[in-house]
Amino acid sequence: MVWPEITELPDYNKISFKEQAPVPLEEVLSDASPQALDLLGQFLLYPPFQHIAASQALLHQYFFTAPLPVHPFELPIPQCPGGPAPKAHPGPPHVHDFHVDRPLEESLLDPELIRPFIPEG
């Protein structure tokens, strides 16, 4: 059983399901990157107290691997088949400049958040 403490939940005995082996995330999300699968897997851990914390999740490699996060106004606009394309919104300039060739600590708002994770060298 993946979550032994589930039997201690108050409504556990009200519903029963046939036991099944878990389906690997790689099969469910075959187009996802290894970093995306790792982060999602850390959110889906049972028991819930083992989930990754939001503060840790924001420092996950997924957010520092191409394609990098962008402001919604910078996202590509899909073409509408059989009609005119929607107008692009200029939006505000992107405030944060992310580069994969720059050190991780230069790509964050507060470098002190990742200082403990940077190897000395």
KELO-255156 format. One record per atom (N, C-alpha, C): x, y, z; residue number from 1; atom name; residue in three letters. Coordinates in steps of 0.2 Angstrom, whole numbers, plus 2048, in hexadecimal, padded with zeros to 3 digits. Layout:
# residues N
+-----+-----+-----+-----+----+-----+
|  c1 |  c2 |  c3 |   k |  a |   r |
+-----+-----+-----+-----+----+-----+
|   X |   Y |   Z | NUM | CA | ala |
...
+-----+-----+-----+-----+----+-----+
***
This chain:
# residues 121
+-----+-----+-----+-----+----+-----+
|  c1 |  c2 |  c3 |   k |  a |   r |
+-----+-----+-----+-----+----+-----+
| 804 | 7FA | 800 |   1 |  N | met |
| 800 | 800 | 800 |   1 | CA | met |
| 804 | 806 | 800 |   1 |  C | met |
| 803 | 80B | 7FC |   2 |  N | val |
| 807 | 811 | 7FB |   2 | CA | val |
| 806 | 816 | 801 |   2 |  C | val |
| 800 | 816 | 804 |   3 |  N | trp |
| 7FE | 81A | 80A |   3 | CA | trp |
| 7FB | 816 | 810 |   3 |  C | trp |
| 800 | 813 | 814 |   4 |  N | pro |
| 7FD | 80F | 819 |   4 | CA | pro |
| 7F8 | 812 | 81E |   4 |  C | pro |
| 7F9 | 819 | 81F |   5 |  N | glu |
| 7F5 | 81C | 824 |   5 | CA | glu |
| 7EE | 81E | 822 |   5 |  C | glu |
| 7ED | 81C | 81B |   6 |  N | ile |
| 7E6 | 81E | 819 |   6 | CA | ile |
| 7E1 | 81A | 81D |   6 |  C | ile |
| 7E2 | 814 | 81F |   7 |  N | thr |
| 7DD | 810 | 823 |   7 | CA | thr |
| 7DB | 814 | 82A |   7 |  C | thr |
| 7DF | 819 | 82C |   8 |  N | glu |
| 7DD | 81D | 832 |   8 | CA | glu |
| 7D9 | 823 | 830 |   8 |  C | glu |
| 7D7 | 824 | 82A |   9 |  N | leu |
| 7D3 | 82A | 828 |   9 | CA | leu |
| 7CC | 828 | 82B |   9 |  C | leu |
| 7C8 | 82D | 82D |  10 |  N | pro |
| 7C1 | 82B | 830 |  10 | CA | pro |
| 7BC | 828 | 82B |  10 |  C | pro |
| 7BC | 829 | 825 |  11 |  N | asp |
| 7B8 | 826 | 820 |  11 | CA | asp |
| 7BB | 821 | 81C |  11 |  C | asp |
| 7C0 | 81E | 81E |  12 |  N | tyr |
| 7C4 | 819 | 81A |  12 | CA | tyr |
| 7BF | 813 | 818 |  12 |  C | tyr |
| 7BC | 811 | 81D |  13 |  N | asn |
| 7B8 | 80B | 81D |  13 | CA | asn |
| 7B1 | 80B | 819 |  13 |  C | asn |
| 7AF | 812 | 817 |  14 |  N | lys |
| 7A9 | 813 | 814 |  14 | CA | lys |
| 7A9 | 811 | 80C |  14 |  C | lys |
| 7AF | 811 | 809 |  15 |  N | ile |
| 7B0 | 810 | 802 |  15 | CA | ile |
| 7B5 | 80B | 802 |  15 |  C | ile |
| 7B5 | 806 | 7FD |  16 |  N | ser |
| 7BA | 801 | 7FB |  16 | CA | ser |
| 7BB | 801 | 7F4 |  16 |  C | ser |
| 7C2 | 801 | 7F2 |  17 |  N | phe |
| 7C4 | 801 | 7EC |  17 | CA | phe |
| 7C8 | 7FA | 7EB |  17 |  C | phe |
| 7C8 | 7F8 | 7E5 |  18 |  N | lys |
| 7CC | 7F2 | 7E3 |  18 | CA | lys |
| 7D4 | 7F4 | 7E3 |  18 |  C | lys |
| 7D8 | 7F1 | 7E6 |  19 |  N | glu |
| 7DF | 7F3 | 7E7 |  19 | CA | glu |
| 7E2 | 7F2 | 7E0 |  19 |  C | glu |
| 7E6 | 7F8 | 7DE |  20 |  N | gln |
| 7E9 | 7F8 | 7D7 |  20 | CA | gln |
| 7F0 | 7FA | 7D8 |  20 |  C | gln |
| 7F4 | 7F8 | 7D4 |  21 |  N | ala |
| 7FB | 7FB | 7D3 |  21 | CA | ala |
| 7FB | 802 | 7D1 |  21 |  C | ala |
| 7FF | 806 | 7D3 |  22 |  N | pro |
| 7FF | 80D | 7D1 |  22 | CA | pro |
| 802 | 80D | 7C9 |  22 |  C | pro |
| 7FF | 812 | 7C6 |  23 |  N | val |
| 801 | 813 | 7BF |  23 | CA | val |
| 807 | 818 | 7BF |  23 |  C | val |
| 80D | 816 | 7BC |  24 |  N | pro |
| 812 | 81B | 7BC |  24 | CA | pro |
| 811 | 822 | 7B9 |  24 |  C | pro |
| 813 | 827 | 7BC |  25 |  N | leu |
| 811 | 82E | 7B9 |  25 | CA | leu |
| 814 | 82E | 7B2 |  25 |  C | leu |
| 819 | 82B | 7B0 |  26 |  N | glu |
| 81C | 82B | 7AA |  26 | CA | glu |
| 817 | 829 | 7A4 |  26 |  C | glu |
| 813 | 824 | 7A6 |  27 |  N | glu |
| 80E | 821 | 7A2 |  27 | CA | glu |
| 808 | 826 | 7A1 |  27 |  C | glu |
| 806 | 829 | 7A6 |  28 |  N | val |
| 800 | 82D | 7A6 |  28 | CA | val |
| 802 | 834 | 7A3 |  28 |  C | val |
| 808 | 837 | 7A4 |  29 |  N | leu |
| 80A | 83D | 7A1 |  29 | CA | leu |
| 810 | 83C | 79D |  29 |  C | leu |
| 810 | 838 | 797 |  30 |  N | ser |
| 815 | 836 | 793 |  30 | CA | ser |
| 819 | 83C | 790 |  30 |  C | ser |
| 816 | 842 | 78F |  31 |  N | asp |
| 81A | 847 | 78C |  31 | CA | asp |
| 81D | 84C | 791 |  31 |  C | asp |
| 81C | 84A | 797 |  32 |  N | ala |
| 81F | 84F | 79D |  32 | CA | ala |
| 826 | 84E | 79D |  32 |  C | ala |
| 82A | 853 | 79F |  33 |  N | ser |
| 831 | 852 | 7A0 |  33 | CA | ser |
| 833 | 84F | 7A7 |  33 |  C | ser |
| 839 | 84C | 7A7 |  34 |  N | pro |
| 83B | 849 | 7AD |  34 | CA | pro |
| 83A | 84D | 7B4 |  34 |  C | pro |
| 83C | 854 | 7B3 |  35 |  N | gln |
| 83B | 858 | 7B8 |  35 | CA | gln |
| 834 | 85A | 7BA |  35 |  C | gln |
| 82F | 85A | 7B5 |  36 |  N | ala |
| 828 | 85B | 7B7 |  36 | CA | ala |
| 825 | 855 | 7BA |  36 |  C | ala |
| 827 | 84F | 7B8 |  37 |  N | leu |
| 825 | 849 | 7BB |  37 | CA | leu |
| 828 | 848 | 7C3 |  37 |  C | leu |
| 82E | 84A | 7C4 |  38 |  N | asp |
| 831 | 84A | 7CA |  38 | CA | asp |
| 82D | 84F | 7CF |  38 |  C | asp |
| 82C | 855 | 7CD |  39 |  N | leu |
| 828 | 85A | 7D1 |  39 | CA | leu |
| 821 | 858 | 7D2 |  39 |  C | leu |
| 81D | 855 | 7CD |  40 |  N | leu |
| 817 | 853 | 7CE |  40 | CA | leu |
| 816 | 84D | 7D3 |  40 |  C | leu |
| 81B | 849 | 7D2 |  41 |  N | gly |
| 81C | 843 | 7D7 |  41 | CA | gly |
| 81D | 845 | 7DE |  41 |  C | gly |
| 820 | 84A | 7DF |  42 |  N | gln |
| 821 | 84D | 7E6 |  42 | CA | gln |
| 81B | 850 | 7E9 |  42 |  C | gln |
| 817 | 853 | 7E4 |  43 |  N | phe |
| 810 | 855 | 7E7 |  43 | CA | phe |
| 80B | 850 | 7E8 |  43 |  C | phe |
| 80C | 84A | 7E5 |  44 |  N | leu |
| 807 | 845 | 7E6 |  44 | CA | leu |
| 809 | 83F | 7EB |  44 |  C | leu |
| 80E | 841 | 7EF |  45 |  N | leu |
| 810 | 83C | 7F4 |  45 | CA | leu |
| 80B | 83B | 7F9 |  45 |  C | leu |
| 80A | 835 | 7FB |  46 |  N | tyr |
| 806 | 833 | 801 |  46 | CA | tyr |
| 80B | 830 | 806 |  46 |  C | tyr |
| 809 | 831 | 80D |  47 |  N | pro |
| 804 | 835 | 810 |  47 | CA | pro |
| 806 | 83D | 80E |  47 |  C | pro |
| 801 | 841 | 80F |  48 |  N | pro |
| 801 | 848 | 80D |  48 | CA | pro |
| 807 | 84C | 810 |  48 |  C | pro |
| 809 | 84A | 816 |  49 |  N | phe |
| 80E | 84E | 819 |  49 | CA | phe |
| 815 | 84D | 816 |  49 |  C | phe |
| 815 | 849 | 811 |  50 |  N | gln |
| 81B | 848 | 80D |  50 | CA | gln |
| 81C | 84C | 807 |  50 |  C | gln |
| 816 | 84F | 805 |  51 |  N | his |
| 816 | 853 | 7FF |  51 | CA | his |
| 81C | 858 | 800 |  51 |  C | his |
| 81E | 85A | 7FA |  52 |  N | ile |
| 823 | 860 | 7F9 |  52 | CA | ile |
| 820 | 866 | 7FC |  52 |  C | ile |
| 823 | 86A | 7FF |  53 |  N | ala |
| 821 | 871 | 801 |  53 | CA | ala |
| 821 | 876 | 7FB |  53 |  C | ala |
| 81C | 87A | 7FB |  54 |  N | ala |
| 81C | 87F | 7F6 |  54 | CA | ala |
| 823 | 883 | 7F5 |  54 |  C | ala |
| 826 | 885 | 7FB |  55 |  N | ser |
| 82C | 889 | 7FA |  55 | CA | ser |
| 832 | 884 | 7F7 |  55 |  C | ser |
| 832 | 87E | 7F9 |  56 |  N | gln |
| 836 | 879 | 7F6 |  56 | CA | gln |
| 835 | 878 | 7EE |  56 |  C | gln |
| 82E | 878 | 7ED |  57 |  N | ala |
| 82C | 876 | 7E6 |  57 | CA | ala |
| 82E | 87C | 7E1 |  57 |  C | ala |
| 82E | 882 | 7E4 |  58 |  N | leu |
| 830 | 888 | 7E0 |  58 | CA | leu |
| 838 | 888 | 7DE |  58 |  C | leu |
| 83B | 884 | 7E2 |  59 |  N | leu |
| 843 | 884 | 7E0 |  59 | CA | leu |
| 844 | 87D | 7DC |  59 |  C | leu |
| 83F | 879 | 7DA |  60 |  N | his |
| 840 | 873 | 7D6 |  60 | CA | his |
| 843 | 875 | 7D0 |  60 |  C | his |
| 847 | 870 | 7CD |  61 |  N | gln |
| 84B | 871 | 7C7 |  61 | CA | gln |
| 846 | 872 | 7C1 |  61 |  C | gln |
| 840 | 86F | 7C2 |  62 |  N | tyr |
| 83B | 870 | 7BC |  62 | CA | tyr |
| 83A | 878 | 7BA |  62 |  C | tyr |
| 83A | 87C | 7BF |  63 |  N | phe |
| 839 | 883 | 7BE |  63 | CA | phe |
| 83F | 887 | 7BB |  63 |  C | phe |
| 845 | 883 | 7BB |  64 |  N | phe |
| 84B | 886 | 7B8 |  64 | CA | phe |
| 84E | 882 | 7B2 |  64 |  C | phe |
| 849 | 87E | 7AF |  65 |  N | thr |
| 84B | 87B | 7A9 |  65 | CA | thr |
| 847 | 87D | 7A3 |  65 |  C | thr |
| 849 | 87E | 79D |  66 |  N | ala |
| 846 | 880 | 797 |  66 | CA | ala |
| 840 | 87C | 796 |  66 |  C | ala |
| 83A | 87E | 794 |  67 |  N | pro |
| 839 | 885 | 793 |  67 | CA | pro |
| 838 | 889 | 79A |  67 |  C | pro |
| 83B | 88F | 79B |  68 |  N | leu |
| 83A | 892 | 7A1 |  68 | CA | leu |
| 834 | 896 | 7A2 |  68 |  C | leu |
| 832 | 897 | 7A8 |  69 |  N | pro |
| 82B | 89B | 7A9 |  69 | CA | pro |
| 82C | 8A2 | 7A6 |  69 |  C | pro |
| 826 | 8A4 | 7A3 |  70 |  N | val |
| 825 | 8AB | 7A0 |  70 | CA | val |
| 81F | 8AE | 7A3 |  70 |  C | val |
| 81E | 8B4 | 7A2 |  71 |  N | his |
| 818 | 8B8 | 7A4 |  71 | CA | his |
| 813 | 8B6 | 79F |  71 |  C | his |
| 80C | 8B5 | 7A1 |  72 |  N | pro |
| 807 | 8B3 | 79C |  72 | CA | pro |
| 807 | 8B7 | 796 |  72 |  C | pro |
| 808 | 8BD | 796 |  73 |  N | phe |
| 808 | 8C1 | 78F |  73 | CA | phe |
| 80E | 8BF | 78B |  73 |  C | phe |
| 813 | 8BB | 78D |  74 |  N | glu |
| 818 | 8B9 | 789 |  74 | CA | glu |
| 817 | 8B2 | 786 |  74 |  C | glu |
| 811 | 8AF | 788 |  75 |  N | leu |
| 810 | 8A8 | 785 |  75 | CA | leu |
| 80D | 8A8 | 77E |  75 |  C | leu |
| 80F | 8A3 | 77A |  76 |  N | pro |
| 80D | 8A4 | 773 |  76 | CA | pro |
| 805 | 8A3 | 772 |  76 |  C | pro |
| 802 | 8A7 | 76E |  77 |  N | ile |
| 7FB | 8A7 | 76D |  77 | CA | ile |
| 7F9 | 8A2 | 767 |  77 |  C | ile |
| 7F5 | 89D | 769 |  78 |  N | pro |
| 7F3 | 898 | 764 |  78 | CA | pro |
| 7EF | 89B | 75E |  78 |  C | pro |
| 7F0 | 898 | 758 |  79 |  N | gln |
| 7EC | 89A | 752 |  79 | CA | gln |
| 7E5 | 897 | 753 |  79 |  C | gln |
| 7E0 | 89B | 751 |  80 |  N | cys |
| 7D9 | 898 | 751 |  80 | CA | cys |
| 7D8 | 896 | 74A |  80 |  C | cys |
| 7D7 | 88F | 749 |  81 |  N | pro |
| 7D5 | 88D | 742 |  81 | CA | pro |
| 7CF | 890 | 740 |  81 |  C | pro |
| 7CF | 892 | 739 |  82 |  N | gly |
| 7C9 | 895 | 736 |  82 | CA | gly |
| 7C7 | 89C | 738 |  82 |  C | gly |
| 7CB | 89F | 73C |  83 |  N | gly |
| 7CA | 8A6 | 73E |  83 | CA | gly |
| 7D0 | 8AA | 73F |  83 |  C | gly |
| 7CF | 8B0 | 741 |  84 |  N | pro |
| 7D5 | 8B5 | 742 |  84 | CA | pro |
| 7D8 | 8B3 | 749 |  84 |  C | pro |
| 7DF | 8B4 | 749 |  85 |  N | ala |
| 7E2 | 8B2 | 74F |  85 | CA | ala |
| 7E1 | 8B8 | 754 |  85 |  C | ala |
| 7E0 | 8B6 | 75B |  86 |  N | pro |
| 7DF | 8BB | 760 |  86 | CA | pro |
| 7E4 | 8C0 | 760 |  86 |  C | pro |
| 7E3 | 8C6 | 762 |  87 |  N | lys |
| 7E8 | 8CC | 763 |  87 | CA | lys |
| 7EC | 8CA | 769 |  87 |  C | lys |
| 7F3 | 8CB | 768 |  88 |  N | ala |
| 7F7 | 8CB | 76D |  88 | CA | ala |
| 7F7 | 8D1 | 772 |  88 |  C | ala |
| 7F7 | 8CF | 778 |  89 |  N | his |
| 7F7 | 8D5 | 77D |  89 | CA | his |
| 7FF | 8D6 | 77E |  89 |  C | his |
| 801 | 8DD | 77E |  90 |  N | pro |
| 808 | 8DE | 77F |  90 | CA | pro |
| 80A | 8DD | 786 |  90 |  C | pro |
| 806 | 8DE | 78B |  91 |  N | gly |
| 807 | 8DD | 792 |  91 | CA | gly |
| 80D | 8E1 | 794 |  91 |  C | gly |
| 80F | 8E0 | 79B |  92 |  N | pro |
| 814 | 8E3 | 79E |  92 | CA | pro |
| 81B | 8DF | 79C |  92 |  C | pro |
| 820 | 8E3 | 79C |  93 |  N | pro |
| 827 | 8DF | 79B |  93 | CA | pro |
| 828 | 8DA | 7A0 |  93 |  C | pro |
| 82C | 8D5 | 79E |  94 |  N | his |
| 82D | 8D0 | 7A3 |  94 | CA | his |
| 832 | 8D2 | 7A8 |  94 |  C | his |
| 830 | 8D2 | 7AE |  95 |  N | val |
| 835 | 8D4 | 7B3 |  95 | CA | val |
| 83B | 8D0 | 7B5 |  95 |  C | val |
| 83A | 8CA | 7B4 |  96 |  N | his |
| 83F | 8C5 | 7B6 |  96 | CA | his |
| 843 | 8C2 | 7B0 |  96 |  C | his |
| 849 | 8C2 | 7B0 |  97 |  N | asp |
| 84D | 8C0 | 7AA |  97 | CA | asp |
| 850 | 8B9 | 7AC |  97 |  C | asp |
| 84D | 8B4 | 7A9 |  98 |  N | phe |
| 84F | 8AD | 7AA |  98 | CA | phe |
| 854 | 8AA | 7A5 |  98 |  C | phe |
| 859 | 8A8 | 7A6 |  99 |  N | his |
| 85E | 8A5 | 7A1 |  99 | CA | his |
| 861 | 89E | 7A4 |  99 |  C | his |
| 860 | 899 | 7A0 | 100 |  N | val |
| 863 | 893 | 7A2 | 100 | CA | val |
| 86B | 893 | 7A2 | 100 |  C | val |
| 86E | 898 | 79F | 101 |  N | asp |
| 875 | 898 | 79F | 101 | CA | asp |
| 878 | 89C | 7A5 | 101 |  C | asp |
| 873 | 89F | 7A9 | 102 |  N | arg |
| 875 | 8A3 | 7AF | 102 | CA | arg |
| 875 | 89E | 7B5 | 102 |  C | arg |
| 879 | 8A0 | 7BA | 103 |  N | pro |
| 878 | 89C | 7C1 | 103 | CA | pro |
| 871 | 89C | 7C3 | 103 |  C | pro |
| 86F | 897 | 7C6 | 104 |  N | leu |
| 868 | 897 | 7C9 | 104 | CA | leu |
| 867 | 89C | 7CE | 104 |  C | leu |
| 86C | 89E | 7D2 | 105 |  N | glu |
| 86A | 8A3 | 7D7 | 105 | CA | glu |
| 869 | 8AA | 7D4 | 105 |  C | glu |
| 86B | 8AB | 7CE | 106 |  N | glu |
| 86A | 8B2 | 7CA | 106 | CA | glu |
| 863 | 8B2 | 7C7 | 106 |  C | glu |
| 85F | 8AC | 7C7 | 107 |  N | ser |
| 859 | 8AC | 7C4 | 107 | CA | ser |
| 853 | 8AC | 7C9 | 107 |  C | ser |
| 854 | 8AD | 7CF | 108 |  N | leu |
| 84F | 8AD | 7D4 | 108 | CA | leu |
| 84E | 8B4 | 7D7 | 108 |  C | leu |
| 848 | 8B6 | 7DA | 109 |  N | leu |
| 847 | 8BC | 7DD | 109 | CA | leu |
| 84B | 8BD | 7E3 | 109 |  C | leu |
| 84C | 8B8 | 7E7 | 110 |  N | asp |
| 850 | 8B8 | 7ED | 110 | CA | asp |
| 855 | 8B3 | 7ED | 110 |  C | asp |
| 85B | 8B4 | 7EC | 111 |  N | pro |
| 860 | 8AF | 7EB | 111 | CA | pro |
| 861 | 8AB | 7F2 | 111 |  C | pro |
| 860 | 8AF | 7F8 | 112 |  N | glu |
| 861 | 8AB | 7FE | 112 | CA | glu |
| 85C | 8A5 | 7FF | 112 |  C | glu |
| 857 | 8A5 | 7FB | 113 |  N | leu |
| 853 | 89F | 7FB | 113 | CA | leu |
| 856 | 898 | 7F9 | 113 |  C | leu |
| 85B | 899 | 7F4 | 114 |  N | ile |
| 85E | 893 | 7F2 | 114 | CA | ile |
| 866 | 892 | 7F4 | 114 |  C | ile |
| 868 | 897 | 7F8 | 115 |  N | arg |
| 86F | 897 | 7FA | 115 | CA | arg |
| 871 | 890 | 7FD | 115 |  C | arg |
| 86D | 88D | 802 | 116 |  N | pro |
| 86E | 887 | 805 | 116 | CA | pro |
| 86F | 881 | 7FF | 116 |  C | pro |
| 86D | 882 | 7F9 | 117 |  N | phe |
| 86D | 87D | 7F4 | 117 | CA | phe |
| 872 | 87E | 7EF | 117 |  C | phe |
| 876 | 883 | 7F0 | 118 |  N | ile |
| 87C | 885 | 7EB | 118 | CA | ile |
| 882 | 882 | 7EE | 118 |  C | ile |
| 885 | 87D | 7E9 | 119 |  N | pro |
| 88B | 87A | 7EC | 119 | CA | pro |
| 891 | 87F | 7EC | 119 |  C | pro |
| 895 | 87F | 7F2 | 120 |  N | glu |
| 89A | 883 | 7F3 | 120 | CA | glu |
| 8A0 | 881 | 7ED | 120 |  C | glu |
| 8A3 | 887 | 7EB | 121 |  N | gly |
| 8A8 | 885 | 7E6 | 121 | CA | gly |
| 8AC | 88B | 7E4 | 121 |  C | gly |
+-----+-----+-----+-----+----+-----+
***
